[in-house]
Amino acid sequence: MKKILFSIALIFIAVGAFAQAKNSTKISEGTIIYTVEWKVPEQMQALAANLPNELKVYFKGDSSSLKTESAMYKSTNILNFKQKYERLLLDIPMLGKKLSVIFSPADQDRIQANMPQLSTKAGSETKTIAGYNALKYEVTEKKSNQNSEAWFTKDADITPNSLSRFFDKSLGFPLEFTSYMNGLSLKAIVKEIQSGPVPAGSFTASKDFEEITLDQLMQMQGGR
């Protein structure tokens, strides 16, 4: 149980570089609501019903904060690509743990090897998602040879987050796509993008979180 909880919480950890999007409207601060469909290994099927079907992202400037909440745990993935800053907050009541991990450059280098390797091919089909025009792409994840589709818009320029980070930003902002990490994947669709102020403290941790290293977190998960 403990290993599965940590594995799910770690799905969004990765590092990446993105090109700058052009000819789009910059939304500098706001909230994204995603509907998600989890694809989990057979041994984790018992927990699938407890996973959230909606995820919330706050973004402001170069920072984003992905909130994941379920009956078992809460996690927050905080990113700032410009400053190469990444932080994971875990709140796991059943274990009595509130943990914070700030990833060092060395940690990010280690995580790099786990990133999906995506190739994309533009199609001609279009549709509207959450009020934005989107173009369809065929996507192949090279490590697992999994195929999927993704829909990108160039109508909006939005800071990448832990779900959208895997895609080259020159394609636009992904509105419907599959995200891969640590043997898990999920299909995400943007339900709503709200422009406006985000809650104070969205990109920081309160004092009741225990600071630990990535190595310590992996040991709790049962890894090395």
N, C-alpha and C positions, 0 to 999 in steps of 0.2 A: 504493500500500500504506500509506504513512504517513498519508495523509489519511483512509483508511478506518478505520485503527486509532483515530485521534483522534475520528472521528465516532461510532464505537461507544462509546468511553469517555465521550463527552459526552451520551449519550442521557438520562441521569437528571438533568441540571442544569436547575433551574427554581426559581421561588419561588412561594409561595402562602400563603393565610390559611385557617384552619380554625375552624369553630365547635366548641364543647365538646360532647362526647357525654355523654348522661345515662343513668342506670339501667343501668350496666354495671360489671363488676368491673375495677378498675384493676390492670394488670400493670406494675409500675414498672421491672422489669429482666428481661431475658431474651434469647432468640434465636429468630429466625424462619427457617425453611427454606422457600424457594419452589422449585417446579418451574416452568420457563419454556419457552415456545415462541416463538422469534424470528421476526418477519416483516420481512424486509429487502428493499430494492430489488433489481432484477434485476442491477445492476452489482456487488452485494456478495454474490451467491449463492455464489461460490467460497469465501468465508470463513465461511459459515453453519455448516458442519460443525465449525469450530473454536470456536464460541461455546459457553459453558457452558449446561447444561440444568438446573442448580440454582444458586440465589443464596442467600447468607446475610446476614442482618441482625442486628446487635447493637443493643439499645436499653437506655437507662437514664435515668430521669428525663425530661428534655426533649430528650435527644440520641439520635440514631440513626446507625448506620454500616453502609452497604451494601457488601458485599464481592463483587466480580466477578473471577473468575479463569478464565483460559484459557491455552492453550499460547503465545499471543502476548503477553499483557499481564495485569496485575493493576490494578484500580482500587478506590478506596475513596471513597465519597461520604458525608461527615460533615455532619449537619444538626443545628441547634438552633433551632427556630422561635421559642421564647420570646426568645432573645437575637439573633435574625435573623442567625445565623452559619451559613456554609456553606463547606466546604472540599473540594477534590477532590485525591486523591493518585493519581498514575499511575506505575506501574512497568513499563517497556517494555524488556525485556532486549535485544531485537533492535536497538534504537536506542541502547542504553547509557544510558537516561534514567530517572531517578527524580525526578518533578516534583510540586510542591505548589502549589496555587492557593487562596488565601483570597479569597473574593468580597466586594468592597466593596459598600456600599449602591448605588453607581452601577452596578456590575456587575449586581447583582440587578435593578435597574430595566431594564437592557438586555435581560436574559434574560426578563423578564416577557412581552415581546411574543411569545416562542416557546412560551409555555405553551399546552397544549390547552385548548379551551373546551368543557366537557362539560355536557350536560343529562341529567338522569336521571328516570326514571319508574318508580315502584314497581309490582311485579307482586304476585301472590298465591302464586306457587310457592315452596316452601321445600325445603331439603335440608341435610344435615350435611356440613361440611367440616372436617377436622382436629379433629373432636370438638365443633365449635361449630355451633349452629343458624344458618342463613343464609337471608336473603330475597333473591329475585331482583329485579334492576332492569334496565330497558332503558336503554342509554347511547348518546348520539349525540355524536360529536366534530364540532363545528360548522364548524371551519375546513376539514376534509377531507370532511365529510358521511359519515363512517364510522360504522356502527352496530355495537354489540357488546352483550354482557350482562355484568353484574357481580353478585356475591353478597356481601352485607354481613351482619355479625353485630353485635348489640348486647350480646352476652354478655361481651365483653372490650373494655376501653379501653386502647389501645396507642398509643404515640407514633408519629406518621406518619414514614415514611421516603421514600427517593427513588423508590420504586415506588408507594407508596400516597398520596403527597402531593397528587395532583391532585384527589382527591375531598373533598367537604365532609364533615367529620368527624361532623356531625350525623346522617349516614346510618348510622353505625356504622363498624366496621373492615372494609375490603374483604378478602375471603378468596379471591376468584377474579375477575379483571378483566383488562382490556387497558390498558397504559400506553403513552402516546405521547410522542415527543420527537424533534426534529431529523430528521424524515422517516422515522424508524424506529418500530416498535411491537413489543410483546411481550405475550403472554398469560401471566399469572402466577397460580399456584394455591398457596395455603399448604399445605405438606405437614405442617408441625409447628410448634407454638409451645411453646417451653420456657421456663419461669419459673426464674430463678436468676442467679447472678453471671456477668458477661461478662468476657472476658480483659482484663487491665490494658493500657492504651494503646490501647483500641479507638477512641478519639475524638481521638487526637493523631497526629503524624507523628514518625518517628525523625529523627535529625540528618543522615542521609545523603540526605534529600530536598532538592532544589534549589527554593527559593522563586521563583516567577515570577508575573507578572500574567496576568490573563485575556487581555489583548491579545497578550501573548507566546505564550500557548497557541494562540490563534486563528491567529497567524501561522505557527506550526508545522503547524497543520492545513491551512493554505493559504487561510484566510479573512482577513477584514479586521476 
